Amino acid sequence: MQIIITAVGPDNVGLADPIIHYVTGLGASIAEIQMYDHDDEAVFAMLCRIELAGNRLSEVRKAMQEIGRLKNLGIRVWSPEERAACPRLAICTTYRPEPPLALLRAIRDGQIKATPAVMIGNRTACRGIAEQFGVDWHMIGDEMGRPDEERFVAICDEYDVDYIILARYMRVLPPATCWKFAGGRIINLHHGLLPSFPGFRPYHEAYACRMLTYGATCHFIVPELDAGNQIIYQSTFTVPPGAKLEDVMRIGQEDNEPRCLVEGVRRVVNREVQLHFHRVVARR
C-alpha cells in the first residue's frame, strides 16, 4: 500500500527522526522523502512516501497523530488507494463558472469516477453551480477576495478530501498549504500553455507574441517550484491570423479550459499518472 505522510510545523531539531524511525520499524520501504527547513521563517515541512505491506493505514495514522502531538507538528497521512474507486474532491473557484461546471457534469455522467465533496470559493460567482449539483459550498474570501488560508485547510480536512482541484481559483496557495497536501494532491488549471506563458494574463501575452495556437495546462501544484515539470495534460486550439483577442479568450474560457481540466482530473483520479520527486510519471 502506498502511503504519503506530510508534516508541517515550527522548526526544531529532531522532527523527522521519529517519523522515519517509526515507518522503517514497520518494515516500510521509503520511496520518496523531501524536507524543507527555512531558517528565516522558522518553518519545517516534510513529505515521506512509503510502500507498506497490508492495510495498516489506521495504525500509521494513530502513530503519526501521537508524534504530531509530541513534536508540535501538523501531520497528515493519506493513501491514494484508500478510496481509489471514488476519491473525494474539493473544487475551488473564483469567477469562471465553466471549469467547475464541466467537472461536475463529467462526474455526474460517469466520465470521472469521483465524489464532489465540497466547493470552496474566494468569490461567490460559482455558488449557484454548487447549489445546482447539491454540493456543499463554503465562501472563504473577504470583500477583496483574500482567502482565509486556515479555513481553507480546515474545510479540506473536515470533508476528508483526497484531491484539491483549483478550477480557475485565482489565488496562489501559500507554501505551507502546498506542503500539507503535497504528493500530487493539488491539481491546478492554468489558462495558458506552460512553461511558455505563466502568470495571470497568458492570453494577452500569447496574443502579443502573435501566436496562432493557444492552450491550457492542467498540472500538479508543487510548493516553491515552477510548474514546468508537473504537467498532467495540455489542450490547444488554433485561430486564424487576425483573430480578435476577445474571440481567442472566449474559445479558451468556454471550451478549451473546461476540456483540459476534465481530462487532467480524469488522469489523476484513474491513477494513470502520479507525482514523484516533482515529476509526473505514468503509473505501471
Secondary structure in CASP SS format (residue, H / E / C, confidence):
PFRMAT SS
TARGET T0000
AUTHOR 0000-0000-0000
METHOD secondary structure of the structure
MODEL  1
M C 1.00
Q E 1.00
I E 1.00
I E 1.00
I E 1.00
T E 1.00
A E 1.00
V E 1.00
G E 1.00
P E 1.00
D C 1.00
N C 1.00
V C 1.00
G C 1.00
L C 1.00
A C 1.00
D H 1.00
P H 1.00
I H 1.00
I H 1.00
H H 1.00
Y H 1.00
V H 1.00
T H 1.00
G H 1.00
L C 1.00
G C 1.00
A C 1.00
S E 1.00
I E 1.00
A E 1.00
E E 1.00
I E 1.00
Q E 1.00
M E 1.00
Y E 1.00
D E 1.00
H E 1.00
D C 1.00
D C 1.00
E C 1.00
A C 1.00
V E 1.00
F E 1.00
A E 1.00
M E 1.00
L E 1.00
C E 1.00
R E 1.00
I E 1.00
E E 1.00
L C 1.00
A C 1.00
G C 1.00
N C 1.00
R C 1.00
L H 1.00
S H 1.00
E H 1.00
V H 1.00
R H 1.00
K H 1.00
A H 1.00
M H 1.00
Q H 1.00
E H 1.00
I H 1.00
G H 1.00
R H 1.00
L H 1.00
K H 1.00
N C 1.00
L C 1.00
G E 1.00
I E 1.00
R E 1.00
V E 1.00
W E 1.00
S C 1.00
P C 1.00
E C 1.00
E C 1.00
R C 1.00
A C 1.00
A C 1.00
C C 1.00
P C 1.00
R E 1.00
L E 1.00
A E 1.00
I E 1.00
C E 1.00
T E 1.00
T C 1.00
Y C 1.00
R C 1.00
P C 1.00
E H 1.00
P H 1.00
P H 1.00
L H 1.00
A H 1.00
L H 1.00
L H 1.00
R H 1.00
A H 1.00
I H 1.00
R H 1.00
D C 1.00
G C 1.00
Q C 1.00
I C 1.00
K C 1.00
A C 1.00
T E 1.00
P E 1.00
A E 1.00
V E 1.00
M E 1.00
I E 1.00
G E 1.00
N C 1.00
R C 1.00
T C 1.00
A C 1.00
C C 1.00
R H 1.00
G H 1.00
I H 1.00
A H 1.00
E H 1.00
Q H 1.00
F H 1.00
G C 1.00
V C 1.00
D C 1.00
W E 1.00
H E 1.00
M E 1.00
I C 1.00
G E 1.00
D C 1.00
E C 1.00
M C 1.00
G C 1.00
R C 1.00
P E 1.00
D C 1.00
E H 1.00
E H 1.00
R H 1.00
F H 1.00
V H 1.00
A H 1.00
I H 1.00
C H 1.00
D H 1.00
E H 1.00
Y C 1.00
D C 1.00
V C 1.00
D C 1.00
Y E 1.00
I E 1.00
I E 1.00
L E 1.00
A C 1.00
R C 1.00
Y C 1.00
M C 1.00
R C 1.00
V C 1.00
L C 1.00
P C 1.00
P H 1.00
A H 1.00
T H 1.00
C H 1.00
W H 1.00
K H 1.00
F C 1.00
A C 1.00
G C 1.00
G C 1.00
R C 1.00
I E 1.00
I E 1.00
N E 1.00
L E 1.00
H E 1.00
H C 1.00
G C 1.00
L C 1.00
L C 1.00
P C 1.00
S C 1.00
F C 1.00
P C 1.00
G C 1.00
F C 1.00
R C 1.00
P H 1.00
Y H 1.00
H H 1.00
E H 1.00
A H 1.00
Y H 1.00
A H 1.00
C C 1.00
R C 1.00
M C 1.00
L C 1.00
T E 1.00
Y E 1.00
G E 1.00
A E 1.00
T E 1.00
C E 1.00
H E 1.00
F E 1.00
I C 1.00
V C 1.00
P C 1.00
E C 1.00
L C 1.00
D C 1.00
A H 1.00
G H 1.00
N H 1.00
Q C 1.00
I E 1.00
I E 1.00
Y E 1.00
Q E 1.00
S E 1.00
T E 1.00
F E 1.00
T E 1.00
V C 1.00
P C 1.00
P C 1.00
G C 1.00
A C 1.00
K C 1.00
L H 1.00
E H 1.00
D H 1.00
V H 1.00
M H 1.00
R H 1.00
I H 1.00
G H 1.00
Q H 1.00
E H 1.00
D H 1.00
N H 1.00
E H 1.00
P H 1.00
R H 1.00
C H 1.00
L H 1.00
V H 1.00
E H 1.00
G H 1.00
V H 1.00
R H 1.00
R H 1.00
V H 1.00
V H 1.00
N C 1.00
R C 1.00
E C 1.00
V E 1.00
Q E 1.00
L E 1.00
H E 1.00
F C 1.00
H C 1.00
R E 1.00
V E 1.00
V E 1.00
A E 1.00
R C 1.00
R C 1.00
END
